[in-house]
Amino acid sequence: MDYSSQEFDPHPFTIKLWPPSASTRTMLVENMTQNLSSESFFSRKYGLLSKEEAHENAKRIEDDCFVAASKHFEKEPDGDGSSAVQFYAKQTSKLMLEVLKRGPKPKDGESAAVDRPAAEVVFDISGGTRAFVDAEEARSLLSPLTEQGNSFRKICLSNRSFGIDAAHVAGPILASLKEQLTEVNLSDFIAGRPEDEALEVMKIFSSALEGCVLRLLNLSDNALGEKGVRAFESLLRSQKRLEELYLMNDGISEEAAKAVCELIPCTDKLKILHFHNNMTGDEGAVAISEVLRRSPRLEDFRCSSTRVGSVGGIELAKALDTCTRLKRIDLRDNIFGVDAGMALSRTLEKLVHVKEIHLSYLNLEDEGAIAIADALKQSAPSLEGLDIAGNEITPKAAPALAGCVAVKTSLRMLILSENELRDQGAVLIGKALEEGHTQLRELDLSTNLIQRVGARCLAQAVSNKPDFKLLNINGNAISDEGIDEVKEILKNGKNSVDVLGPLDENDVEGDEDEDEGEKEGGASEGELESGLKHLEVEQD
C-alpha cells in the first residue's frame, strides 16, 4: 500500500482505447482493490475494508461501469474510445469514493457505519479545490471547529495553501482544540509560498498545536528541509505518545534527518514511520537509525527512494535489529549494494513477525539475494508479500530463492521482475509454488529473459490457485507457441486466462538470445524440459 500523500487517487489507471481487454479489466479490479483496502485518511475516518470486501466492491464497480461505458461508447461508434474511457474513469472514481466513505460492513453485533460518530470526529478540507487560502476563507473553512461542544479529534488541512494571514486565523482555532485532537494531517499545506512565508506559517501552526497529545502526525509534501523541521520544533518536542509519523517528499537531507532525531526525543510508542522520497543519504540514514533504536514498538518502516548507499544501509539494518515487532519493511529504490544486503539478511533472521518486505532496486546482486533468501527461509513464518525486483539476480540465486519461497505458504504476492533469472530460475520458482500456496494472488517475473519453458512452468504453478489474480510475464522472450501453451494451461486450471497480464512488451523473436544464455551456463529448452520431471526444490 503508498502512504506518500495520504490522499485517495481517483485515477489509479490509464486506458488508451475502448473497450479494454479482459486482462486489463482484471488488473483494473486489482488496482481498485488495492486502493479500497489500503490504509489512508479515508480508512482512518470510516474504517479499513478487508481485502475480500474491497475486491467484492471493486468487481461490482468495474462490472457496472464497464457496462455503462460500453453503452456510452455505442453512441459514438466512430470515436476512438477516449470519451468512454473518461466516462468510465469518472464513474469508477465516484463509486469508489462512495465505498470508502461508507466504510466496511458492520460485523455481527456492531452498529452500521452510519451510526458511528465518524462525521463528528473527523474534520477534512482536503477534498476541495487546491488553492491558496486567505484569512477570510480560512475563517469560513474552519468555522465548524469553532462550534461549541464539537468533538473533532482528527483534522486534515492538506491540499490547501495557507498564507500568514490565514495561519493567524487558524492558530487560535487549533489551539482551542488542544485537549481533544489526536490526529493532525498538515501534508501539502504551504504549496507555492515563498520560503520565509512558509516557515512563518509552520511556526504559527506548530505553536498552536504544541502540547497536543497526538497519535498521528503527517507533515508530508511540504519541502521542509532542515529549516522546515526546526520550524515545527515546539510541536515535535511536545509529542510523547506518537504512534504514526509521516515525513515523505519533504526534502529530508542529512541535516534535516539530524534535526528530526534531535527534535523527537520520545518515540517509544511509535508504530509507523515513513520517509519515502527524500534526499536523506548515508549520513541522514545514520541519524534515522538513532530514531529506530528508540522505537522498540515499530511495526511499519518505510525509507524508500532516499538515496541511501552502503554505509547508511548497513546502519539502518543494524538499527532495525532492535525493532523486533516489525510487520512491514519498505527500503526499495536505494543503492545499498551487496554489503548492506548482507547486513540486512542478518537482521531479517530476527524479525519473526514481518509480513511484507519491499527490497526492489537495491543492487543486491546474487550474493545479497541469496543471503536474504536464506535468512527469510528460517524466519518470517507468516510472510505474505516479497518484492525483490531489479536486483541483477541470475539463475545462480534461484535455488536459494526457490527454497525460501517453497516454505512461505502464506505468500499472497511475489515480485521478482527486472532480474535475469531466465528459464532456469523461472522453473525453480514455479516448482516451489506449485504445491500449497493457496493464498497466492500475484506473481511477477516480467523482464527476466524467460522463454517458453519457464513461462509454461510459471503458468502451471498458478493454474491451481483458486484466488490467483495476476501472472505478469511481460517483457520476456516467449514464442507464440509458448504464449498459446500458457493460455491453454491457465484456461484448463482453476482460474482462467484472464489472470494473464499484458504481453505487449514480450519479444516473440527473442529466442535468438538462447545461444548466449547457454554459453553463460544456461540450459536449452530440451534440457530444461527433460529435467522438470525430476526437479525438487530444497526446503530444509
Buried (B, 14 or more C-beta within 10 A) or exposed (E): EBBBBBBBEEEBBEBEEBBBEEBBBBBBBBBBBBBBBBBBBBBBBBBBBEBEBBBBBBBEBBEEBBEBBBEBBEEEEEEEBBBBBBBBBBBBBEBBBEBBEBBBBBEEEEEEBEEBEBEEBBBBBBEEEEEEBEBEBBBEBBEEBEEEEBEBBBBBBBBBBBBBBBBBBBBEBBBEBBEBBBBBBBBBBBBEBEEEBBBBBBBBBBBBBBBBBBBBBBBBBBBBBBBBBBBBBBBBBBBEEBBBBBBBBBBBBBBBBBBBBBBBEBBEBBBBBBBBBBBBBBBBBBBBBBBBBBBBBBBBBBBBBBBBBBBBBBBBBBBBBBBBBBBBBBBBBBBBBBBBBBBBBBBBBBBBBBBBBBBBBBBBBBBBBBBBBBBBBEBBBEBBBBBBBBBBBBBBBBBBBBBBBBBBBBBBBBBBBBBBBBBBBBBBBBBBBBEBBEBBBBBBBBBBBBBBBBBBBBBBBBBBBEBBBBBBBBBBBBBEEBBEBBBBBBBEBEBBBBBBBBBEEBBBEBBEBBEEBEEEEBBBBEEBBEEBEEBEBEEE
